[in-house]
Amino acid sequence: MRLILVGGGLANSLIAHRLSAMRPDVDWTILEAGDELGGNHTWSFHAGDLTPDQQGWMDPFVSARWPGYAVAFPGLDRSLPLGYRSASAERMRAVMAVHADRVRTGAAVSALRPDGVTLASGEEIRADAVIDGRGYRPSPHLQVAFQKFYGIEVRTAVPHGQADPIIMDATVPQRDGFRFVYTLPFAADRVLIEDTYYSDGLDVDQGALRALTLDYARRRGWDVAEVLRDEAGVLPIALGGDIERFWDDGPGVARSGLRAALFHPTTGYSLPDAVRLADRVAALSDLGAANLHRETRAHSVQCWKDAGFYRLLDRLLFKAAEPDRRYSLIERFYHFSPDLVSRFYAGRSTLYDKARVLTGKPPVPIFRALRCLREPTTLATAP
Ligand SMILES: Cc1cc2nc3c(=O)[nH]c(=O)nc-3n(C[C@H](O)[C@H](O)[C@H](O)COP(=O)(O)OP(=O)(O)OC[C@H]3O[C@@H](n4cnc5c(N)ncnc54)[C@H](O)[C@@H]3O)c2cc1C
């Protein structure tokens, strides 16, 4: 059984790792266009996003773990006793190093078929099945807004004194939509500072955002001795769409990760979805092209359908709330119990959770909120 995984990012690397453990008979190869697996990423997630079993097999990928995290808003300062984790691309490469002979880097794929691929070099490779994990691609069938950010990881001259992540510090001046700063303390003198926006525009002025992150460090009293690395991202936030047409628009090849629209609609984060898909793929008895396409499509469609509540919240955030008041919706959310917050991030909100989040004094104008109820299925604005 020969399987080609196109794209050596998060989703396909986890599938490969899981297949090696569960299906050693599968001869998989990763074809990655870049010069290494995983790129320049830190993938964070909430411990509660994964089952105990998934936490167990993901453990080797985890580079940092914290027992809780905090959020800060103009009217709320709160610590939540919910575990938080980060997996780094560097750690992923170390875990995947045992499979070095099954990973081809510098291998850009120019065409995919259910039973093979063509590389940009013209080389043809045949297989029993192919999984397309080439990351996010805009689609006319998915309506998305964006979370954009720029971050720097810094070494501080003296210990910074922050023990746990602050996943949203929205006490910073609001600009360009909902703005918050996200900080992950990796060591006593090492911290990632990310300036993040839920905004209507896509521009990321890295120079300006770098100055803002350094300014934030100063405001926190941190003396930055060295900037170790930086990262920038623009993640899709789902507002609506037609998931069946999204899948119809393709050559019948199985997909993974963002290519399969597998991300949390409100955060754009995809690690928990990638873990679940890896488990599902590794449990299949038939890994032939037709079944793999059917299964990955069915999984993606079901996840999309189950996530309608989160897309409604996203529409309220982006289409009903005034950009500089968006933070108030999120601030209100963080008053709820840690269990409700945990289920929200895991994509497992109960009916009761949904009712609690949607009822009460709405922090958005009611008429605009009503206009958000119906889910759009076509692209209103180009991304
Ligand atoms: C800077 C940044 C930070 C993020 N932080 C988090 C986070 O903390 N937590 C979280 O859950 N999510 C996070 N995300 C969102 C999301 O989880 C990641 O984008 C994740 O890497 C998506 O996984 P993927 O496998 O779908 O795609 P990717 O990991 O992007 O992998 C796609 C791979 O395909 C390769 N590729 C593309 N085209 C070709 C081709 N033609 N031929 C061969 N290879 C190709 C690319 O080089 C890439 O390596 C972050 C995203 C970014 C950009």
The ligand as a Gaussian input file, in Angstrom:
#p B3LYP/6-31G(d) Opt

LIG

0 1
 C        2.315000      31.696000      12.021000
 C        1.178000      30.739000      12.314000
 C        0.934000      30.340000      13.638000
 C       -0.109000      29.449000      13.907000
 N       -0.329000      29.089000      15.200000
 C       -1.239000      28.112000      15.443000
 C       -1.404000      27.628000      16.771000
 O       -0.778000      28.126000      17.720000
 N       -2.270000      26.594000      16.979000
 C       -2.973000      26.035000      15.962000
 O       -3.713000      25.052000      16.175000
 N       -2.902000      26.557000      14.719000
 C       -2.044000      27.562000      14.426000
 N       -1.938000      28.040000      13.167000
 C       -2.961000      27.667000      12.181000
 C       -2.822000      26.295000      11.555000
 O       -2.930000      25.295000      12.527000
 C       -1.489000      26.143000      10.841000
 O       -1.518000      26.994000       9.720000
 C       -1.193000      24.704000      10.424000
 O        0.172000      24.618000      10.129000
 C       -2.043000      24.233000       9.256000
 O       -1.731000      22.887000       9.002000
 P       -1.773000      22.253000       7.550000
 O       -1.126000      20.939000       7.658000
 O       -3.134000      22.365000       6.999000
 O       -0.876000      23.219000       6.660000
 P        0.637000      23.614000       6.836000
 O        1.155000      23.243000       8.174000
 O        0.744000      25.040000       6.410000
 O        1.376000      22.685000       5.779000
 C        1.241000      22.805000       4.417000
 C        2.558000      22.359000       3.801000
 O        2.376000      22.128000       2.407000
 C        3.528000      22.578000       1.746000
 N        3.156000      22.806000       0.360000
 C        2.382000      23.806000      -0.156000
 N        2.260000      23.665000      -1.493000
 C        2.955000      22.556000      -1.817000
 C        3.186000      21.893000      -3.046000
 N        2.685000      22.351000      -4.196000
 N        3.940000      20.768000      -3.057000
 C        4.460000      20.279000      -1.897000
 N        4.271000      20.881000      -0.694000
 C        3.526000      21.997000      -0.665000
 C        3.933000      23.833000       2.494000
 O        5.278000      24.163000       2.259000
 C        3.656000      23.403000       3.931000
 O        4.778000      22.823000       4.556000
 C       -0.920000      28.943000      12.868000
 C       -0.682000      29.377000      11.550000
 C        0.346000      30.264000      11.285000
 C        0.540000      30.715000       9.852000

